[in-house]
């Protein structure tokens, strides 16, 4: 009983219009909401037949729907027009449910009229305005070449706070002067011809006078009831910077490949040039001594002495030039190395000096160089990548100083122990300095203070990443107008906390004599190496792997073997492996000659074997030292790696 009361009360008080119809069409019951909807009092509706209220055009369809529900469970939805007391027609939407022995329960709602063309147009314009207001692209609308709308995205990109600063102004005011002609042509295409102005890159001017690149497209539209042109633009600055960095990475890979290849080709002739210069210098010294002993009085004549002195000076200058070429090739290969990361204990002063050599031309024209190198422990790092960090910092330091006043500016490199027991490297300049806002973003990717086209903004970001990956840190101190200091701090390599000295004296040459085989596919290199060691040892030179194996298997005993690693046909690696099987003691006496350009197999080989290695061009002192160490190794004893 209580449930029936609640149901009846809900029916009466509901804001939803409800009406109950008998199968014969009588109105059995209705609620107040229904009465209000159809504009008839309830007492006049009850027991009336609905047919008297339905529009004649809708009656047959409605009766057919209701007859279909009579005496069974079902549901039907339809619409019709209902006459109110004032004679007007109300469009109603009906939802009718029925049961076997029940009347028809109806929920009725007003049917929304179809929008007019004007309303549809208004709604479309509102949706369009809402869309462009929230679009991530910069959008503006112009009529007669003046702004009539600017969206928030474009305002922000241009550096304006309010649309009122641009509305009514000529649109050409936000265009870079170099693009005026292009933009005027596009305005004519869209505004006069009524055609699409296709996608094209345009330079936009910000409020502060700087510019950015944006892809823009313009098309004619109806805006606020009149013809206009809408222009959509997308800032492509970061995309272009990313593309530029990808291109730069490709160039670096290519530079590394070229450096390795060209370096190898330069090193081979440079090897015998430098070796022959060393031999010529030794010959000049010997000749002077011979003349001194053979000429009466114990001294060479003035003419001979002057000629010898001049020739020695010429040879010394040639040596210095060849050494500079060797160092340039070595440093270029070192800095541009693109192979996988290889960490090992490194004295930071070595990659710092390599980088200094690479940046020397940029530094000389701008500042005096001050070096303060203190004894420091080694760090565990990839020397090439560390060199890239230092090179970037050195180039940045040079670019912060104007050219032409070398005596007034300095760049200081200070290598010192860090407070935590590691290593700190300061790269300081007396250049223009930075503001606090620039310093706060200096390590952000793509951030750069350089002019467009002169930097990608990724150098310091990559430096920061490389140093952090080594467990270190890179910080910056700067004062506007006074200069900047970047500090790289790195932890000491495990077990290497003690500071290492900067250099060691060369080992004395051995007085031993031996039988030495030189294997190199380039005859001038073999002959030049033979000249270096030939005054003290018996030397045989062969120029192929096949010839070398024949000589080594001939029964002649050799005390040491200089073997080129990379040769056509049988390589130095192949020769070593065969000799290691047949004569293990002799294989330990191999000294490998390398040009610095390795295949993956060669690199793995050198990491595996303990033998000594000398790089082209030769370091004469190192040649003599290694040879003396090999000759001093007792036959059958294990050799130490160097």
C-alpha positions as CSV (number, residue, x, y, z in Angstrom):
1,X,0.0,0.0,0.0
2,X,2.8,2.3,0.9
3,X,4.6,1.6,-2.3
4,X,1.5,2.5,-4.3
5,X,1.3,5.8,-2.5
6,X,4.9,6.6,-3.3
7,X,4.4,5.7,-6.9
8,X,1.3,7.8,-7.2
9,X,3.1,10.7,-5.5
10,X,6.2,10.4,-7.8
11,X,3.8,10.4,-10.9
12,X,2.1,13.5,-9.7
13,X,5.2,15.5,-8.8
14,X,7.6,14.5,-11.5
15,X,8.8,17.2,-13.9
16,X,8.7,14.7,-16.7
17,X,5.3,14.8,-18.6
18,X,3.5,11.5,-18.0
19,X,0.1,10.4,-19.5
20,X,-1.7,7.0,-19.3
21,X,-3.9,6.0,-22.3
22,X,-6.6,3.3,-22.5
23,X,-6.4,0.9,-25.4
24,X,-9.6,2.6,-26.8
25,X,-7.8,6.0,-26.7
26,X,-9.2,7.5,-23.6
27,X,-6.9,9.6,-21.3
28,X,-7.0,7.7,-18.0
29,X,-4.5,9.8,-16.1
30,X,-1.9,12.6,-16.5
31,X,0.4,14.6,-14.3
32,X,0.8,18.3,-13.9
33,X,3.9,18.4,-16.1
34,X,1.8,16.9,-19.0
35,X,-1.0,19.5,-18.4
36,X,1.6,22.3,-18.7
37,X,3.1,20.9,-21.8
38,X,-0.1,20.6,-23.8
39,X,-1.7,23.7,-22.2
40,X,-4.9,21.9,-21.0
41,X,-6.3,21.6,-17.4
42,X,-6.1,18.0,-16.1
43,X,-9.9,17.9,-15.3
44,X,-10.7,18.7,-19.0
45,X,-8.2,16.0,-20.2
46,X,-9.3,13.1,-18.1
47,X,-11.6,10.6,-19.9
48,X,-11.2,12.6,-23.2
49,X,-10.1,10.7,-26.3
50,X,-6.7,11.8,-27.5
51,X,-7.9,11.7,-31.1
52,X,-9.6,15.0,-30.7
53,X,-6.2,16.7,-29.9
54,X,-4.0,15.2,-32.6
55,X,-3.3,16.9,-35.9
56,X,-5.3,15.2,-38.7
57,X,-2.1,14.6,-40.7
58,X,-0.5,12.7,-37.8
59,X,-3.6,10.8,-36.5
60,X,-3.5,7.6,-38.7
61,X,0.2,7.1,-38.0
62,X,-0.2,7.5,-34.2
63,X,-3.2,5.1,-34.1
64,X,-1.3,2.5,-36.0
65,X,1.6,2.7,-33.6
66,X,-0.7,2.4,-30.5
67,X,-2.8,-0.5,-32.0
68,X,0.4,-2.4,-32.5
69,X,1.1,-2.2,-28.8
70,X,-2.3,-3.2,-27.5
71,X,-2.5,-6.4,-25.4
72,X,1.2,-7.2,-25.5
73,X,4.6,-6.2,-24.1
74,X,6.2,-3.6,-26.3
75,X,7.6,-0.2,-26.9
76,X,7.2,2.5,-29.5
77,X,8.7,5.9,-30.2
78,X,7.0,8.5,-32.5
79,X,6.2,12.2,-32.8
80,X,3.0,14.1,-33.5
81,X,1.4,17.5,-33.3
82,X,-1.0,18.3,-30.3
83,X,-3.5,21.1,-30.2
84,X,-3.4,23.5,-27.3
85,X,-6.3,25.5,-25.8
86,X,-5.3,28.5,-28.0
87,X,-5.5,26.4,-31.1
88,X,-1.7,26.4,-31.8
89,X,0.1,23.1,-32.5
90,X,2.8,21.7,-30.3
91,X,5.3,19.2,-31.7
92,X,5.7,16.3,-29.2
93,X,8.0,13.3,-29.0
94,X,6.3,10.2,-27.5
95,X,7.9,7.2,-25.9
96,X,5.2,4.5,-25.2
97,X,5.5,1.3,-23.2
98,X,2.8,-1.4,-22.9
99,X,2.0,-4.7,-21.1
100,X,-0.4,-7.6,-21.8
101,X,-3.3,-6.4,-19.6
102,X,-2.1,-2.9,-18.9
103,X,-2.9,0.5,-20.4
104,X,-0.3,2.5,-22.4
105,X,2.2,4.4,-20.3
106,X,3.5,7.4,-22.2
107,X,6.4,9.8,-21.6
108,X,6.1,12.9,-23.7
109,X,8.7,15.7,-24.4
110,X,8.6,18.8,-26.6
111,X,10.2,18.2,-30.0
112,X,12.9,20.7,-30.7
113,X,12.2,22.6,-33.9
114,X,14.7,22.2,-36.8
115,X,17.1,25.1,-36.7
116,X,16.8,27.8,-39.3
117,X,19.5,28.4,-41.9
118,X,20.5,31.6,-40.0
119,X,20.7,29.6,-36.7
120,X,22.8,26.9,-38.3
121,X,25.1,29.5,-39.8
122,X,25.4,31.3,-36.4
123,X,26.2,28.0,-34.7
124,X,28.8,27.1,-37.3
125,X,30.5,30.5,-36.8
126,X,30.5,30.0,-33.1
127,X,32.1,26.5,-33.4
128,X,34.6,27.9,-35.9
129,X,35.5,30.7,-33.4
130,X,35.8,28.3,-30.6
131,X,38.1,26.0,-32.7
132,X,40.5,28.7,-33.7
133,X,40.6,30.2,-30.2
134,X,41.9,27.0,-28.8
135,X,44.0,25.8,-31.8
136,X,47.7,25.0,-31.1
137,X,48.6,26.7,-34.4
138,X,48.9,30.4,-34.8
139,X,45.8,31.7,-36.6
140,X,44.8,35.2,-37.8
141,X,42.0,36.5,-40.0
142,X,42.5,39.6,-42.2
143,X,40.3,41.7,-44.4
144,X,41.7,44.5,-46.6
145,X,45.2,43.5,-45.5
146,X,44.4,44.3,-41.8
147,X,43.9,42.1,-38.8
148,X,40.3,41.5,-37.7
149,X,41.1,38.4,-35.5
150,X,44.2,37.0,-33.9
151,X,44.2,33.8,-31.8
152,X,46.0,33.4,-28.4
153,X,48.6,31.0,-29.9
154,X,49.8,33.5,-32.4
155,X,49.8,36.4,-29.9
156,X,52.1,34.3,-27.6
157,X,54.4,33.4,-30.5
158,X,54.7,37.0,-31.6
159,X,55.2,38.3,-28.0
160,X,52.0,40.3,-27.7
161,X,49.7,40.2,-24.6
162,X,46.4,41.5,-26.1
163,X,44.8,41.1,-29.5
164,X,43.9,44.8,-29.4
165,X,47.6,45.5,-30.0
166,X,47.3,44.0,-33.5
167,X,43.6,44.4,-34.5
168,X,43.2,47.0,-37.3
169,X,47.0,47.0,-38.0
170,X,48.5,46.0,-41.4
171,X,49.3,42.3,-41.4
172,X,52.6,43.1,-43.2
173,X,53.9,44.4,-39.9
174,X,54.5,40.9,-38.6
175,X,56.4,39.8,-41.8
176,X,60.1,39.8,-42.2
177,X,61.0,42.5,-44.8
178,X,62.7,39.9,-47.1
179,X,59.4,38.1,-47.4
180,X,57.2,41.1,-48.3
181,X,56.9,40.2,-52.0
182,X,56.0,36.6,-51.3
183,X,53.3,37.6,-48.8
184,X,51.8,40.2,-51.1
185,X,51.5,37.6,-53.8
186,X,49.8,35.2,-51.4
187,X,47.4,37.9,-50.2
188,X,46.4,38.5,-53.9
189,X,45.9,34.8,-54.4
190,X,43.6,34.3,-51.4
191,X,41.8,37.7,-51.1
192,X,41.4,38.7,-54.7
193,X,41.3,35.4,-56.6
194,X,39.6,33.6,-53.8
195,X,42.0,30.7,-54.1
196,X,44.1,28.7,-51.6
197,X,47.5,30.2,-50.8
198,X,49.4,26.9,-50.4
199,X,51.7,25.8,-47.6
200,X,54.9,27.8,-47.6
201,X,57.6,28.8,-45.1
202,X,57.3,32.5,-44.0
203,X,59.5,34.4,-41.6
204,X,57.4,36.2,-38.9
205,X,58.6,39.2,-36.9
206,X,58.2,39.1,-33.1
207,X,57.4,42.2,-31.1
208,X,61.1,42.4,-30.0
209,X,62.3,42.4,-33.6
210,X,63.5,38.8,-33.7
211,X,62.1,36.5,-36.3
212,X,61.1,32.8,-36.5
213,X,60.2,30.5,-39.3
214,X,56.6,29.2,-39.7
215,X,54.8,27.2,-42.3
216,X,51.7,29.1,-43.4
217,X,48.6,28.5,-45.4
218,X,45.9,31.0,-46.3
219,X,42.3,30.4,-47.6
220,X,39.3,32.6,-48.2
221,X,36.4,32.3,-45.7
222,X,33.2,34.1,-44.6
223,X,34.0,35.7,-41.3
224,X,31.3,37.8,-39.4
225,X,29.2,37.7,-42.5
226,X,31.9,39.1,-44.9
227,X,34.7,37.8,-47.1
228,X,38.0,37.5,-45.4
229,X,41.2,35.4,-45.4
230,X,42.2,33.1,-42.6
231,X,45.9,32.3,-42.2
232,X,47.2,29.3,-40.2
233,X,50.8,29.1,-39.3
234,X,53.0,26.6,-37.4
235,X,56.4,27.5,-35.8
236,X,59.0,25.2,-37.3
237,X,62.1,26.6,-35.6
238,X,62.6,23.6,-33.3
239,X,62.0,21.2,-36.1
240,X,64.5,22.9,-38.3
241,X,67.0,22.9,-35.4
242,X,66.5,19.2,-34.9
243,X,66.9,18.6,-38.7
244,X,70.1,20.7,-38.6
245,X,71.4,18.7,-35.7
246,X,70.7,15.4,-37.5
247,X,72.5,16.8,-40.5
248,X,75.4,17.9,-38.2
249,X,75.5,14.4,-36.7
250,X,75.7,13.0,-40.2
251,X,78.5,15.4,-41.0
252,X,80.3,14.4,-37.9
253,X,80.0,10.7,-38.8
254,X,81.2,11.5,-42.3
255,X,84.0,13.6,-40.8
256,X,85.1,10.8,-38.6
257,X,85.0,8.3,-41.5
258,X,87.0,10.7,-43.7
259,X,89.4,11.5,-40.9
260,X,90.1,7.9,-40.3
261,X,90.5,7.2,-44.0
262,X,92.4,10.3,-44.9
263,X,94.5,10.1,-41.8
264,X,95.5,6.5,-42.8
265,X,96.4,7.6,-46.3
266,X,98.4,10.6,-45.0
267,X,100.1,8.7,-42.2
268,X,101.7,6.1,-44.6
269,X,103.7,8.6,-46.7
270,X,104.2,10.8,-43.6
271,X,105.7,7.8,-41.8
272,X,108.7,7.5,-44.2
273,X,109.0,11.3,-44.6
274,X,109.5,11.7,-40.9
275,X,111.6,8.5,-40.5
276,X,113.9,9.6,-43.3
277,X,114.2,13.1,-41.8
278,X,115.2,11.5,-38.5
279,X,117.7,9.3,-40.4
280,X,119.0,12.3,-42.3
281,X,119.5,14.3,-39.1
282,X,121.5,11.4,-37.6
283,X,123.5,11.2,-40.8
284,X,124.3,14.9,-40.6
285,X,125.5,14.5,-37.0
286,X,127.7,11.6,-38.1
287,X,129.0,13.5,-41.1
288,X,130.0,16.5,-38.9
289,X,131.8,14.2,-36.5
290,X,133.6,12.5,-39.4
291,X,134.7,15.8,-41.0
292,X,135.9,17.0,-37.6
293,X,138.1,13.9,-37.2
294,X,139.4,13.8,-40.8
295,X,140.2,17.5,-41.3
296,X,143.6,18.6,-40.0
297,X,143.2,20.7,-36.9
298,X,140.1,18.8,-35.7
299,X,137.5,21.2,-37.1
300,X,135.7,21.4,-40.4
301,X,136.5,24.2,-42.7
302,X,134.2,27.3,-42.5
303,X,132.5,26.5,-45.8
304,X,131.8,22.9,-44.9
305,X,130.6,23.9,-41.4
306,X,128.3,26.6,-42.8
307,X,126.8,24.1,-45.3
308,X,126.3,21.5,-42.6
309,X,124.7,24.0,-40.3
310,X,122.3,25.3,-43.0
311,X,121.4,21.7,-44.0
312,X,120.7,20.8,-40.4
313,X,118.5,23.8,-40.0
314,X,116.5,22.9,-43.2
315,X,116.0,19.4,-42.0
316,X,115.0,20.6,-38.5
317,X,112.3,22.9,-40.1
318,X,111.1,20.0,-42.2
319,X,110.9,17.9,-39.1
320,X,108.8,20.5,-37.3
321,X,106.4,20.8,-40.2
322,X,106.0,17.1,-40.5
323,X,105.4,16.8,-36.8
324,X,102.6,19.5,-37.0
325,X,101.0,17.5,-39.8
326,X,101.2,14.3,-37.7
327,X,99.6,16.1,-34.7
328,X,96.8,17.6,-36.8
329,X,95.9,14.2,-38.3
330,X,96.1,12.5,-34.9
331,X,94.0,15.1,-33.2
332,X,91.4,15.1,-36.0
333,X,91.0,11.4,-35.8
334,X,90.8,11.5,-32.0
335,X,88.1,14.2,-31.8
336,X,85.9,12.9,-34.6
337,X,86.1,9.2,-33.6
338,X,82.6,7.7,-34.0
339,X,83.0,4.2,-32.8
340,X,81.3,2.9,-29.7
341,X,82.2,4.3,-26.3
342,X,85.3,2.8,-24.7
343,X,86.0,3.9,-21.1
344,X,89.4,3.6,-19.6
345,X,91.6,5.5,-17.1
346,X,92.4,8.8,-18.8
347,X,94.7,11.7,-17.9
348,X,92.3,14.7,-18.7
349,X,95.2,16.8,-19.8
350,X,95.7,14.7,-22.9
351,X,92.2,15.1,-24.4
352,X,92.3,18.8,-23.3
353,X,95.5,19.3,-25.3
354,X,94.1,17.5,-28.3
355,X,91.1,19.8,-28.2
356,X,93.4,22.8,-27.7
357,X,95.3,21.9,-30.9
358,X,92.0,21.6,-32.8
359,X,90.7,25.0,-31.6
360,X,94.1,26.8,-31.8
361,X,93.2,28.7,-35.0
362,X,90.0,30.1,-33.4
363,X,91.8,31.0,-30.2
364,X,94.9,32.7,-31.6
365,X,92.8,35.5,-33.2
366,X,90.9,36.4,-30.1
367,X,92.9,35.8,-26.8
368,X,96.0,34.9,-25.0
369,X,96.0,31.3,-23.8
370,X,96.9,30.6,-20.1
371,X,97.5,27.0,-19.0
372,X,97.6,25.9,-15.4
373,X,98.0,22.2,-15.2
374,X,98.4,20.7,-11.7
375,X,99.0,17.0,-11.0
376,X,95.7,15.2,-10.9
377,X,94.4,11.6,-10.8
378,X,93.2,9.9,-13.9
379,X,89.4,9.6,-14.6
380,X,87.5,6.7,-16.0
381,X,86.2,8.0,-19.3
382,X,86.1,7.8,-23.1
383,X,89.0,10.1,-24.1
384,X,87.4,11.0,-27.4
385,X,84.1,12.1,-25.9
386,X,85.9,14.0,-23.2
387,X,87.8,15.7,-26.0
388,X,84.5,16.7,-27.7
389,X,83.4,18.3,-24.4
390,X,86.6,20.3,-24.1
391,X,86.6,21.3,-27.8
392,X,83.0,22.6,-27.5
393,X,83.9,24.7,-24.4
394,X,87.0,26.1,-26.0
395,X,85.2,27.1,-29.2
396,X,82.4,28.7,-27.1
397,X,85.0,30.6,-25.1
398,X,86.6,31.8,-28.3
399,X,83.3,32.9,-29.8
400,X,82.5,34.9,-26.7
401,X,85.5,37.2,-27.4
402,X,85.6,39.7,-30.3
403,X,88.5,39.5,-32.7
404,X,91.2,42.0,-32.9
405,X,92.2,42.6,-29.2
406,X,94.3,39.6,-28.4
407,X,96.4,41.3,-25.7
408,X,93.2,42.5,-23.9
409,X,91.6,39.1,-23.6
410,X,92.6,35.7,-22.2
411,X,91.3,32.1,-22.1
412,X,92.5,30.2,-19.1
413,X,92.6,26.4,-18.7
414,X,93.1,25.3,-15.1
415,X,93.4,21.6,-14.4
416,X,93.3,20.9,-10.6
417,X,92.2,18.3,-8.0
418,X,88.6,18.7,-7.1
419,X,87.5,19.1,-3.4
420,X,86.1,15.5,-3.6
421,X,89.4,13.9,-4.6
422,X,88.6,13.9,-8.4
423,X,89.5,16.3,-11.1
424,X,88.2,19.8,-11.9
425,X,88.8,21.5,-15.3
426,X,88.0,25.2,-15.6
427,X,87.7,26.8,-19.0
428,X,87.5,30.6,-18.5
429,X,87.2,33.5,-20.9
430,X,87.2,37.3,-20.5
431,X,84.4,37.7,-23.1
432,X,81.0,39.3,-23.0
433,X,79.6,37.1,-20.2
434,X,75.9,36.1,-19.7
435,X,72.8,37.3,-18.0
436,X,71.3,35.2,-15.2
437,X,68.3,34.3,-17.5
438,X,70.7,33.0,-20.2
439,X,72.7,31.0,-17.6
440,X,69.5,29.4,-16.3
441,X,68.9,27.9,-19.8
442,X,72.4,27.4,-21.1
443,X,72.3,23.6,-20.9
444,X,68.7,23.3,-22.3
445,X,68.5,21.5,-25.6
446,X,68.1,23.8,-28.6
447,X,68.8,27.0,-26.6
448,X,71.4,29.2,-28.2
449,X,72.4,32.8,-28.1
450,X,74.1,32.6,-31.5
451,X,72.6,34.1,-34.6
452,X,70.3,32.0,-36.7
453,X,72.3,29.5,-38.8
454,X,75.5,29.6,-36.7
455,X,74.5,27.1,-34.0
456,X,72.1,24.3,-33.3
457,X,71.9,25.0,-29.5
458,X,72.8,21.3,-28.8
459,X,76.5,21.6,-28.0
460,X,76.3,22.4,-24.3
461,X,73.3,20.2,-23.8
462,X,75.3,17.3,-25.2
463,X,78.3,18.3,-23.1
464,X,76.1,18.3,-20.0
465,X,74.8,14.8,-20.9
466,X,78.3,13.3,-21.6
467,X,79.7,14.7,-18.3
468,X,76.8,13.5,-16.2
469,X,77.0,10.0,-17.8
470,X,80.6,9.9,-16.5
471,X,79.4,10.6,-13.0
472,X,80.6,14.1,-13.1
473,X,79.0,17.6,-13.4
474,X,79.4,20.7,-15.5
475,X,78.6,24.1,-14.0
476,X,78.8,27.7,-15.2
477,X,79.7,31.0,-13.6
478,X,79.4,34.3,-15.5
479,X,79.1,38.0,-15.1
480,X,77.8,40.2,-17.9
481,X,80.7,42.1,-19.5
482,X,83.4,40.3,-17.5
483,X,83.5,36.7,-18.7
484,X,82.4,33.2,-18.1
485,X,83.9,30.0,-16.5
486,X,82.7,26.5,-17.2
487,X,83.8,23.9,-14.7
488,X,83.9,20.2,-15.5
489,X,84.3,18.0,-12.4
490,X,84.9,14.2,-12.7
491,X,85.5,11.5,-10.2
492,X,88.9,9.8,-10.0
493,X,89.2,6.4,-11.7
494,X,88.9,3.5,-9.2
495,X,92.2,2.9,-7.6
496,X,93.8,6.0,-9.1
497,X,93.4,8.6,-6.4
498,X,97.1,9.5,-6.4
499,X,98.0,12.3,-8.8
500,X,100.1,11.3,-11.8
501,X,103.1,13.3,-13.1
502,X,102.7,15.2,-16.4
503,X,105.5,13.4,-18.3
504,X,108.3,10.9,-17.9
505,X,111.8,10.9,-19.3
506,X,112.4,8.7,-22.3
507,X,114.0,5.3,-21.6
508,X,117.6,5.0,-22.7
509,X,118.3,3.1,-25.9
510,X,119.5,-0.5,-25.5
511,X,123.0,-1.4,-26.5
512,X,122.0,-5.0,-27.6
513,X,122.1,-6.1,-31.2
514,X,119.6,-8.4,-32.8
515,X,118.2,-9.9,-35.9
516,X,115.0,-7.9,-36.8
517,X,112.3,-8.6,-39.5
518,X,110.2,-5.7,-40.8
519,X,106.9,-6.6,-42.5
520,X,105.0,-3.8,-44.3
521,X,103.2,-3.7,-47.7
522,X,104.6,-0.2,-48.4
523,X,108.3,-0.5,-49.3
524,X,109.2,3.1,-48.3
525,X,107.8,2.5,-44.8
526,X,109.8,-0.7,-44.5
527,X,113.0,0.9,-45.7
528,X,112.5,4.0,-43.4
529,X,112.0,1.8,-40.4
530,X,115.1,-0.2,-41.4
531,X,117.1,3.0,-41.5
532,X,116.0,3.9,-37.9
533,X,117.2,0.6,-36.4
534,X,119.7,-0.5,-39.0
535,X,122.8,1.0,-37.5
536,X,122.5,-1.1,-34.5
537,X,120.7,-4.3,-35.7
538,X,120.6,-6.6,-38.7
539,X,117.3,-5.8,-40.5
540,X,115.5,-7.7,-43.2
541,X,112.4,-6.0,-44.9
542,X,109.6,-7.9,-46.7
543,X,106.5,-6.4,-48.3
544,X,103.7,-9.0,-48.1
545,X,102.2,-11.5,-45.6
546,X,103.0,-14.4,-47.9
547,X,106.7,-13.4,-48.1
548,X,106.9,-12.9,-44.4
549,X,105.6,-16.4,-43.6
550,X,108.1,-17.9,-46.0
551,X,111.0,-16.0,-44.3
552,X,109.8,-16.8,-40.8
553,X,109.5,-20.5,-41.7
554,X,112.9,-20.6,-43.4
555,X,114.8,-21.4,-40.2
556,X,116.4,-18.0,-39.8
557,X,116.1,-16.9,-36.1
558,X,114.6,-13.4,-35.6
559,X,114.8,-11.6,-32.2
560,X,112.0,-9.2,-33.0
561,X,109.4,-8.7,-35.7
562,X,107.8,-5.3,-36.7
563,X,104.6,-6.3,-38.4
564,X,102.0,-4.0,-40.2
565,X,98.6,-4.9,-38.8
566,X,96.5,-4.2,-42.0
567,X,97.9,-5.5,-45.3
568,X,96.2,-6.9,-48.4
569,X,96.1,-10.7,-48.6
570,X,97.6,-12.1,-45.4
571,X,97.2,-9.4,-42.7
572,X,99.5,-9.0,-39.7
573,X,96.8,-10.7,-37.6
574,X,96.9,-13.7,-39.9
575,X,100.7,-13.9,-39.7
576,X,100.6,-13.6,-35.9
577,X,98.0,-16.4,-35.4
578,X,100.0,-18.8,-37.6
579,X,103.3,-18.1,-35.9
580,X,101.6,-18.3,-32.5
581,X,100.7,-21.9,-33.3
582,X,104.1,-22.9,-34.6
583,X,106.5,-20.6,-32.6
584,X,104.7,-19.1,-29.5
585,X,108.0,-17.6,-28.2
586,X,108.5,-15.7,-31.5
587,X,104.8,-14.5,-31.6
588,X,105.5,-12.7,-28.2
589,X,108.2,-10.7,-30.0
590,X,105.9,-9.2,-32.5
591,X,105.6,-5.4,-32.4
592,X,102.5,-4.3,-34.4
593,X,102.6,-1.3,-36.7
594,X,99.2,0.5,-37.0
595,X,97.9,3.4,-39.1
596,X,95.2,4.2,-36.6
597,X,92.3,3.0,-38.8
598,X,90.9,-0.2,-37.5
599,X,88.3,-2.7,-38.6
600,X,86.2,-4.3,-35.9
601,X,88.3,-7.4,-36.1
602,X,91.5,-5.4,-35.8
603,X,90.2,-3.5,-32.8
604,X,89.2,-6.8,-31.0
605,X,92.5,-8.3,-31.9
606,X,94.6,-5.5,-30.4
607,X,92.5,-5.6,-27.2
608,X,93.1,-9.4,-26.9
609,X,96.8,-9.7,-27.6
610,X,99.5,-8.4,-25.1
611,X,101.9,-7.3,-27.8
612,X,103.3,-3.7,-28.2
613,X,101.9,-1.4,-30.8
614,X,103.5,1.6,-32.6
615,X,101.4,4.1,-34.6
616,X,102.4,5.7,-37.9
617,X,104.2,8.1,-38.2
618,X,106.8,6.5,-35.9
619,X,108.0,7.9,-32.6
620,X,111.7,7.1,-33.0
621,X,112.3,7.0,-29.2
622,X,109.4,4.6,-28.8
623,X,110.7,2.3,-31.6
624,X,114.1,2.0,-29.9
625,X,112.5,1.5,-26.4
626,X,110.1,-1.2,-27.5
627,X,112.8,-3.0,-29.5
628,X,115.1,-2.8,-26.5
629,X,112.4,-4.3,-24.2
630,X,111.7,-7.1,-26.7
631,X,115.4,-8.0,-27.1
632,X,115.8,-7.9,-23.3
633,X,113.0,-10.5,-22.8
634,X,114.5,-13.9,-22.1
635,X,113.5,-16.6,-24.7
636,X,110.4,-18.5,-23.5
637,X,109.4,-16.0,-20.8
638,X,106.0,-14.2,-21.0
639,X,106.1,-10.7,-22.4
640,X,104.6,-7.7,-20.8
641,X,102.1,-5.5,-22.6
642,X,102.8,-1.8,-23.1
